[in-house]
């Protein structure tokens, strides 16, 4: 584990990956960025979950294929333990089932390790401010997978939502974080979280990313 002096203006990042060289590379990348800072690092699931609960980072970069407890199970444990950090899967796997399962278990993004360092930093910046991040070559795969997941009669129905929930849905689709939505609507972040929880349940969706992808497909994204 490694921790830096905390900069309150920088987004705090926790790295969970079993490859020391990759962790070192990511650390060096973050060292060059004023707006991103390494809060801690872990080489396995148990240590990662413990650190996430202690540090409450803004963003968690999580490897998928770790020995012992893998990334998908780690993701589930993080969410089950109430970790509200944005969690982005960082992996070599472009398998459709892995992508869909990760998003259904509450991941906020899915990035492939073959991307260029500059692109990774840009995606981390986007994730840190509340936007969903998906590697470009996975977006078509994800959209098709989501279309095929449910029969037509079980498709989410936006009319089941209250006007406020519909408003928040559009802002999520527009890439806004809970904090940004709260500021825009002049309500508390806690109230936003309650609305998000309710609209996820009503729509039968599991994560903000899944909501955003579906809403964009349905033309519900906010332009504001």
BALOKE-745453 format. One record per atom (N, C-alpha, C, O): y, x, z; residue in one letter. Coordinates in steps of 0.001 Angstrom, whole numbers, plus 500000, padded with zeros to 6 digits. Layout:
YXZA;...
This chain:
498811500831500000X;500000500000500000X;501233500862500000X;501258501910500646X;502263500438499283X;503520501161499292X;504643500152499349X;504614499134498657X;505649500441500190X;506771499531500318X;508066500300500172X;508157501451500600X;509070499678499571X;510373500292499421X;511359499653500375X;511084498600500950X;512527500299500549X;513598499668501296X;514006498408500543X;514149498419499321X;514188497335501281X;514451496055500636X;515879495963500126X;516831496248500853X;516016495571498895X;517306495264498287X;517352493757498129X;516606493178497341X;518249493123498898X;518259491656498916X;518705491058497589X;518498489869497349X;519317491867496721X;519755491336495432X;518666491423494373X;518778490798493318X;517621492185494640X;516548492373493669X;515388491437493966X;515095491142495124X;514729490972492908X;513522490158493085X;512408491059493601X;512149492124493041X;511756490627494668X;510700491424495292X;509353491129494632X;508951489973494500X;508673492188494223X;507428492056493460X;506261492649494251X;506346493768494756X;505173491886494352X;503924492370494937X;502916492569493816X;502707491671493000X;502298493728493773X;501337494070492734X;499929494095493324X;499667494819494285X;499021493302492747X;497623493270493200X;496739493659492019X;496535492868491098X;496216494886492055X;495410495412490946X;494559496550491479X;495025497356492285X;493304496619491028X;492403497642491569X;492492498984490841X;491771499916491196X;493353499103489837X;493468500362489091X;494682501158489566X;495817500748489320X;494464502291490244X;495578503092490773X;496565503543489698X;497774503534489930X;496064503936488522X;496956504414487477X;497869503302486976X;499050503529486713X;497314502095486844X;498144500973486403X;499203500657487456X;500362500417487119X;498809500657488728X;499780500383489796X;500901501418489768X;502071501081489948X;500537502678489541X;501550503722489499X;502494503506488311X;503706503688488428X;501924503117487173X;502744502875485993X;503715501731486192X;504885501830485822X;503229500635486778X;504093499483487044X;505187499864488044X;506343499467487895X;504809500636489059X;505774501086490056X;506898501889489403X;508072501694489715X;506530502786488500X;507533503588487797X;508443502723486932X;509644502976486839X;507869501704486302X;508677500776485512X;509688500034486397X;510862499912486048X;509214499545487539X;510089498793488437X;511184499673489015X;512289499201489283X;510880500955489208X;511878501885489743X;513092502019488829X;514171502408489276X;512916501698487558X;514012501815486595X;514868500548486532X;515887500519485842X;514452499500487254X;515118498208487163X;515834497859488467X;515213497854489530X;517113497573488394X;517867497205489592X;517525495798490070X;517638495496491258X;517111494947489149X;516887493539489505X;515449493240489915X;515134492112490292X;514580494236489844X;513185494089490269X;512846495231491211X;513207496379490955X;512162494923492288X;511823495957493264X;510411495731493790X;510022494604494097X;509648496820493889X;508291496728494431X;508356496465495930X;508896497273496687X;507804495333496353X;507757494993497773X;506496495567498420X;506492495914499601X;505423495662497621X;504158496160498145X;503105496163497059X;503302495591495987X;501994496805497338X;500899496824496381X;499576496778497117X;499464497248498249X;498571496205496461X;497251496062497056X;496198496323495989X;496408496035494810X;495063496872496414X;494000497217495470X;492872496204495469X;491923496336494697X;492961495182496334X;491890494186496391X;492439492849496867X;493581492755497317X;491623491833496762X;492041490471497059X;492457490285498511X;493520489732498793X;491616490750499433X;491893490546500851X;493226491130501272X;494017490478501953X;493468492360500861X;494726493017501189X;495895492312500498X;496976492166501068X;495652491878499250X;496705491213498494X;497147489911499130X;498344489651499245X;496185489082499550X;496518487800500185X;497268488046501491X;498246487363501796X;496797489030502259X;497448489367503541X;498903489794503320X;499807489333504018X;499117490673502347X;500472491142502060X;501366490018501545X;502542489936501902X;500804489162500711X;501589488051500168X;502103487156501288X;503246486701501245X;501272486903502282X;501664486049503391X;502676486745504303X;503543486097504890X;502556488072504414X;503483488827505267X;504839489029504593X;505885488862505221X;504808489388503311X;506025489794502616X;506783488635501966X;507994488717501759X;506057487548501644X;506648486415500929X;507495486901499746X;508693486627499684X;506868487623498808X;507627488164497672X;508075487063496727X;507562485944496769X;509041487394495872X;509487486438494875X;508454486276493765X;508300485195493196X;507752487363493467X;506846487393492321X;505601488208492654X;505697489280493253X;504435487699492266X;503174488429492438X;502578488667491066X;502393487732490287X;502276489928490772X;501606490305489528X;500144490557489877X;499829491504490597X;499256489715489372X;497869489671489827X;496865489984488722X;496849489324487683X;496038490982488949X;494982491334488003X;493890490266488045X;493640489671489093X;493246490028486911X;492208489002486837X;490835489559487181X;490084488958487950X;490511490718486603X;489155491263486737X;489090492358487802X;489092493548487488X;489032491939489055X;488879492879490167X;487468492782490724X;486881491700490720X;486913493890491203X;485578493836491809X;485594493021493094X;486627492914493754X;484451492447493448X;484393491613494643X;485003490261494356X;484465489490493562X;486116489966494993X;486818488698494787X;487757488861493597X;488683489671493643X;487525488095492529X;488320488279491311X;489693487616491416X;490023486983492419X;490481487778490353X;491842487274490354X;491952485764490450X;492855485256491114X;491051485034489800X;491106483572489850X;490861483061491266X;491550482153491732X;489885483644491943X;489607483240493322X;490759483668494239X;491116482953495176X;491331484840493957X;492478485313494731X;493651484362494562X;494332484028495532X;493887483928493327X;494951482967493041X;494749481690493848X;495691481166494442X;493526481198493864X;493214479973494613X;493466480175496106X;494008479293496773X;493070481342496631X;493283481624498060X;494772481721498391X;495213481261499444X;495538482320497485X;496984482413497710X;497600481024497797X;498371480745498715X;497268480153496852X;497832478798496865X;497311477991498049X;498060477230498662X;496024478156498374X;495459477429499514X;496115477843500825X;496177477058501770X;496610479095500877X;497275479603502086X;498778479324502075X;499519479822502923X;499209478534501119X;500602478121501089X;501571479138500534X;502779479017500741X;501065480145499828X;501947481141499227X;502717480489498077X;502123480021497106X;504039480464498199X;504877479772497214X;505458480717496167X;506170480275495266X;505165482008496275X;505679482983495312X;505250482607493903X;504218481964493712X;506048483011492913X;505618482852491535X;504516483861491282X;504663485037491615X;503410483415490695X;502245484270490472X;501974484370488981X;501761483366488301X;501986485605488486X;501722485853487072X;500438486672486937X;500326487761487500X;499482486146486193X;498244486875485919X;498554487979484904X;499236487749483905X;498040489175485178X;498250490332484298X;496884490928484002X;496273491533484883X;496392490768482771X;494989491043482491X;494755491459481041X;495647491366480198X;493538491918480774X;493143492223479392X;492464491023478740X;492227491022477532X;492153490009479532X;491382488863479024X;492254487839478311X;493187487293478899X;491943487578477025X;492605486489476305X;491639485321476102X;491785484534475167X;490657485223476988X;489679484143476934X;490339482810477287X;491047482696478287X;490092481815476452X;490735480510476649X;490445479926478021X;491347479397478670X;489198480013478473X;488839479444479773X;489598480131480908X;490027479476481858X;489763481458480807X;490498482193481843X;491950481736481898X;492504481525482977X;492557481586480733X;493960481174480664X;494145479788481274X;494998479589482138X;493339478837480818X;493470477462481292X;493151477354482778X;493857476670483519X;492085478030483216X;491706477978484631X;492801478554485514X;493115477994486564X;493382479667485095X;494460480286485880X;495633479331486037X;496166479182487137X;496037478690484965X;497176477776485029X;496846476544485865X;497697476034486594X;495617476075485756X;495205474914486547X;495125475234488038X;495209474331488870X;494963476502488378X;494897476899489786X;496257477342490316X;496348477895491412X;497313477101489540X;498653477329490066X;499362478584489619X;500385478940490204X;498858479277488598X;499569480445488083X;500843479997487371X;500893478917486782X;501864480841487434X;503137480548486781X;503295481311485472X;504342481239484828X;502269482033485084X;502332482771483834X;501052483546483600X;500222483689484497X;500901484047482376X;499682484759482000X;500078485797480950X;500417485446479819X;500034487065481326X;500443488155480442X;499282489107480187X;498448489343481061X;499247489640478987X;498193490571478597X;498654492018478772X;499818492348478542X;497723492865479181X;498076494242479511X;498358495128478300X;498769496277478459X;498143494609477099X;498391495444475922X;499843495353475435X;500178495876474373X;500697494688476213X;502089494567475783X;502865495862476050X;502473496683476879X;503960496015475333X;504812497180475511X;505529497105476861X;505835496011477334X;505802498268477491X;506473498278478802X;507786497499478809X;508070496770479759X;508585497650477755X;509868496949477701X;509672495437477672X;510439494691478281X;508634494992476957X;508346493559476886X;507892493039478240X;508275491944478653X;507066493836478937X;506601493435480265X;507783493253481210X;507851492265481941X;508710494202481195X;509872494095482070X;510677492842481755X;511135492149482664X;510848492552480481X;511592491363480093X;510894490096480593X;511545489169481074X;509573490069480476X;508817488902480949X;508901488772482470X;508981487660482992X;508882489893483180X;508995489854484643X;510377489356485064X;510505488611486035X;511398489768484334X;512743489257484604X;512769487743484439X;513343487035485266X;512144487244483365X;512099485805483106X;511335485077484210X;511760484022484682X;510207485651484613X;509398485030485673X;510165484984486983X;510088483999487718X;510906486048487278X;511625486146488544X;512721485097488678X;513062484697489791X;513276484646487552X;514329483615487618X;513769482213487414X;514524481254487258X;512438482096487415X;511826480774487421X;511292480277486106X;510881479120486012X;511283481110485083X;510768480663483790X;509283480974483658X;508797481955484220X;508569480143482918X;507165480416482671X;507052481557481665X;507876481685480759X;506033482376481832X;505825483504480920X;504376483498480428X;503432483536481217X;504231483449479119X;502923483462478478X;502994484441477309X;503921484381476501X;502020485340477217X;502000486252476077X;502015485451474779X;501327484439474649X;502809485923473826X;503036485171472583X;501747484703471913X;501657483555471478X;500751485584471827X;499552485196471089X;498651484220471846X;497601483819471342X;499065483838473058X;498283482869473824X;498881481465473779X;498225480508474191X;500104481323473289X;500760480015473371X;500066478951472524X;499888477817472970X;499675479318471303X;498975478351470449X;497625477991471054X;497220476829471045X;496934478995471577X;495631478775472218X;495784477828473397X;494978476914473572X;496820478042474208X;497034477211475388X;497360475776475010X;496814474836475588X;498242475610474047X;498611474251473622X;497396473489473117X;497214472317473448X;496568474145472321X;495365473493471788X;494389473165472904X;493781472094472911X;494237474085473849X;493310473870474960X;493743472675475801X;492915471856476200X;495039472580476065X;495532471466476870X;495360470135476146X;495057469118476769X;495551470145474841X;495358468911474055X;493913468444474122X;493628467247474161X;492998469425474135X;491574469083474097X;490964468861475474X;489807468454475575X;491722469122476535X;491177469023477892X;490904467586478308X;489945467314479030X;491763466651477843X;491669465276478343X;491618464290477182X;492306464478476178X;490809463244477310X;490830462206476284X;492176461498476291X;492925461570477265X;492475460808475182X;493789460194475021X;494137459260476165X;495283459224476615X;493148458498476642X;493467457520477661X;493825458154479004X;494331457465479890X;493571459453479172X;493896460124480425X;495107461042480290X;495392461827481195X;495813460951479183X;496999461781479002X;498051461427480055X;498169460267480448X;498818462426480513X;499882462143481480X;500846461096480941X;501123461054479742X;501350460259481826X;502250459180481430X;503576459354482158X;503656459142483368X;504614459739481425X;505911460017482037X;506517458762482643X;507344458864483549X;506131457578482171X;506692456338482715X;506222456071484140X;506777455217484832X;505194456806484578X;504716456648485956X;505647457330486949X;505515457132488156X;506582458127486458X;507482458885487318X;508754458104487621X;509193457280486818X;509336458366488778X;510641457797489110X;511710458490488248X;511452459562487700X;512895457899488124X;513965458547487349X;514264459965487830X;514489460862487018X;514269460172489162X;514527461506489702X;513414462480489324X;513678463631488975X;512171462012489395X;511042462872489013X;511098463223487535X;510778464348487150X;511501462270486705X;511638462542485273X;512729463581485030X;512591464453484172X;513811463478485794X;514909464443485672X;514421465845486033X;514719466814485334X;513674465944487123X;513152467240487564X;512121467774486573X;512067468976486314X;511303466878486020X;510330467269485003X;511023467968483828X;510573469015483363X;512121467375483358X;512845467948482215X;513432469314482563X;513482470203481714X;513870469481483794X;514445470761484209X;513359471826484356X;513585472995484044X;512180471420484832X;511049472356484880X;510712472814483468X;510501474002483220X;510665471859482548X;510350472185481155X;511417473093480549X;511143473863479629X;512633472991481076X;513718473844480607X;513676475232481216X;514511476079480896X;512699475475482101X;512502476798482655X;513182477055483990X;513232478200484439X;513713476009484640X;514423476211485897X;513465476297487085X;512465475581487137X;513774477169488028X;513006477296489269X;513427476179490220X;514415475488489969X;512674475999491323X;513030474984492316X;514439475219492856X;515208474276493044X;514767476484493102X;516079476826493652X;517189476440492667X;518224475902493060X;516956476722491391X;517957476401490370X;518086474887490193X;519186474373489989X;516948474172490272X;516977472707490154X;517748472106491326X;518557471196491145X;517491472624492534X;518179472128493729X;519688472298493596X;520453471399493945X;520110473455493091X;521535473727492922X;522144472774491881X;523240472247492073X;521421472568490792X;521934471727489702X;522065470269490138X;523022469588489769X;521089469790490931X;521078468382491326X;521748468151492681X;521857467015493144X;522194469242493310X;522851469164494615X;521959468509495668X;522393467653496438X;520699468941495675X;519748468508496710X;519088469755497289X;519260470851496756X;518334469597498375X;517719470768499008X;516500471235498206X;515876470456497486X;516179472519498347X;515001473061497671X;513730472382498186X;512776472182497434X;513727472030499477X;512580471332500051X;512354469983499397X;511215469585499156X;513449469275499109X;513351467974498429X;512787468148497022X;511969467349496566X;513235469208496339X;512702469483495002X;511198469712495070X;510451469187494245X;510748470498496057X;509320470794496193X;508503469521496388X;507410469386495838X;509039468589497175X;508337467313497403X;508237466537496095X;507177466004495767X;509345466473495343X;509323465771494054X;508327466412493089X;507597465712492387X;508301467751493058X;507381468460492160X;505936468144492531X;505099467907491661X;505656468144493822X;504304467829494290X;503896466425493840X;502771466223493381X;504794465472493968X;504496464093493595X;504304463941492084X;503389463251491636X;505164464585491312X;505048464407489860X;503800465103489310X;503206464629488342X;503400466217489918X;502148466864489507X;500970465928489735X;500095465784488882X;500966465296490906X;499868464381491245X;499843463188490297X;498777462801489817X;501000462606490024X;501070461433489158X;500644461749487726X;500026460921487057X;500977462948487263X;500652463329485892X;499239463898485756X;498740464076484644X;498600464182486891X;497251464751486841X;497246466198486361X;496260466661485788X;498355466917486598X;498468468310486179X;498464469202487416X;498748468756488528X;498131470494487190X;497902471365488338X;498991472404488593X;499076472928489704X;499815472715487614X;500787473782487810X;502079473488487059X;502114472650486158X;503132474189487444X;504422474040486780X;504325474428485306X;504951473806484448X;503525475475485021X;503389475920483632X;502748474826482791X;503187474560481672X;501707474192483331X;501038473118482596X;502000471953482368X;502012471354481293X;502803471636483380X;503824470585483232X;504800470958482129X;505128470138481272X;505264472208482159X;506267472646481177X;505725472609479753X;506400472142478835X;504495473108479575X;503894473105478234X;503745471672477731X;504085471372476586X;503235470791478589X;503048469394478192X;504395468738477866X;504518468037476861X;505405468966478718X;506700468340478511X;507355468819477218X;507975468032476503X;507215470106476921X;507772470635475676X;507069470004474477X;507716469649473492X;505741469865474558X;504975469235473485X;505444467795473261X;505477467309472131X;505809467121474362X;506211465716474275X;507695465552473982X;508196464430473894X;508406466686473828X;509837466623473538X;510677466199474729X;511728465582474559X;510217466527475949X;510909466087477153X;511769467167477778X;512425466908478787X;511790468371477216X;512524469479477810X;514012469200477819X;514569468630476880X;514653469628478932X;516098469458479049X;516816470530478244X;516388471684478227X;517861470173477602X;518686471136476845X;519827471685477674X;520593472531477212X;519938471200478902X;521066471612479733X;520775472902480447X;521619473399481193X;
